Amino acid sequence: MLSRNLKNIFSDLKLRSDKSFLPLEIKNLNYSIGSKEILYNLNIKIISDKITIIMGPNGAGKSIFLKILNGIIRPTSGKILWNEKIDESLVLNGQALVFQKPILLRRSVEANLDFFDKLINLNNYDKNQLLKIVDLLDKKNQPARLLSLGEQQRLSLIRALLLRPRLIMLDEPTANLDPASTKIIEDIIISLKEFGIKIIFVTHNILQAKRLADEVIFFDKGKLIEHSNSKEFFSNSKSIKVNNYLNGIL
């Protein structure tokens, strides 16, 4: 039911399934702060047009990696190719990043959506229906910063949809959320996948990754340890570090 309603909203927002930016290639990418290396010689090729989950211990460089893909920060060296091209237009116009700690305007819930609406001149989308889907319709006049963390995260996600992204990246979007908020966000992610939007998603939640992932990238201490399909990663990984992580061994 949720998926059907969301698909109607996606159509109203003129979201489009456009994978012309794939494959996404990261070549010899390094990132350091002073003498401290955060990401080290990453070489990754993302071909899958579905859900790519990024996992790894704390401090592995996962969030920094998303910010580099999003163009918020630049790598120290190396390059990122979108369908074999360095395409700044995708960085600027084709993607959205939802942070673990939502960044919201000091305005009402409705005004947070209206701000993006005015930026990109959206027409003919049902704002109330969009808010209803994430259970925020009755709070549309409430200051966004007074929402619970789960409500703020849900608002951040639907606000990102107004950018009409071809690629959505999410950094721990359900960390510390209650089961109800987690389910709403996961349902939206699944619906986006079904609609044809590419998802790159950081999570520490192993059960969540098993539910959602089509492929998994695993980092440890800034290095790529494994990149494989979900079934192989969770049931047949040959990496000691991956197996230790999955079994709760530090």
Summary of the structure (lengths in Angstrom):
residues: 250
radius of gyration: 18.1
end to end distance: 40.7
largest distance: 52.1
contacts: 776
relative contact order: 0.20
helix: 41%
strand: 25%
